Amino acid sequence: MGKIATTQLILGALLFLISIPTAIPAQEPLCGPERDALIDRLINYLGFDTSHRHSLVHRGEIIHTALPDLEKTPEDLAVAGVMLIIRRPMTEVVEVFLDDESFRKGHEVNQHGVIPEEATRAQIEAAFSQVGFTGEEQAEVKKILHAKPGPHLNLSRKEYSRLQAINPRDPQATEKVSSVYRDILIERSKSFDDRGITGIEPYDRKRNKITSPARELTAAIDGMQFLVEHFPSFSAALRHSPQPQVADIGHQDFWIKKSLDKRPLYVLSHRLVLTRDSYALAADLQYFVGHSYNSMLTIIGAVKCQENTLVVAVNHTFTDQVTGIGGGIKKKVGRKKVAENLARHFKALRTSVESRN
């Protein structure tokens, strides 16, 4: 299935930059009976067995698995885990997650902007002021100018029409493409802010078919029964984000620009964070993606375990690349590549985290 979906799953799961400096002695309990029981249920729910738990607890290994049973739509690729034990307090893990530099590394961001809450139109436009295409990105501008509904861009038919109205021979074509694309992002952000997931406009494909990020993300959220059962307020906040807001759950909207497959890529993302004395939860909901994949949801949890922290990440990435003929094989290969790359990236990041004071 190529590197696109693999890369995107890695982006979501790298929101926490975590290390395991040393393995935990075999005789040391994980958290205590009550929390151990919850962790056992989580491990079983995610498809890990006793050998996985031993590798996690006693050898400090990164464990991971695919989650085909959680894939509720043909476009879905789900990966369980990356569950780690670290000799760091949970408060430090949360600080790392919220740190601006960690955000940039986790998303492999070139640029990003924070969209203020309850902002005026002028404030929103200011937040998106850096959105645009540069002189070095003419290949992408040309794709946009000549694009039609299909797999190469994620736009509605109305958005395609607005961009197609620009004359490719116009000396100001790049600036006009940047301006229209900026307005598209602003309008999609406003629609999500007003109506949540139901306000996400679908992408138009060939032969009048559509791809619906709203349907994809709703299916992923509703399919996380463990979250619904043990953290119902967070699950409800995620399902109905950004309105109505649930007390104690922080919300933040971003636009992100990064490079994927040597193409500039814009993403609109909504983040939720809930912190308690014994655990923390975060979610990254990418409700608009310019190309290559459709949408993405990453859930990350941190559980306080004495002086250690247990971290789990579950990621759903939706891509049309795994549908159609040979979809089953594409998914199987894709999940394997994702899991392997996920482990390699976490190991590489240990050095980064261990360097923190």
Secondary structure by P-SEA (a helix, b strand, c coil): ccaaaaaaaaaaaaccccccccccccccccccaaaaaaaaaaaaaacccaaaaaaacccbbbbbbbcccccccccbbbbccccccccccaaaaaaaaacaaaaaaaacccbbbbbbccccaaaaaaaaccccccccaaaaaaaaaaccccccccccaaaaaaaacccccccaaaaaaaaaaaaaaaaaaaaaaacccccbbbbbccccbbbbaaaaaaaaaaaccccccccaaaaaaaacccccccccbbbbbbbbbbbcccbbbbbbbbbbbbbcccbbbbbbbbcccccccccbbbbbbbbbcccbbbbbbbbbbbbccccccaaaaaaaaaaaaaaaaaaaaaaaaaaaaaacc
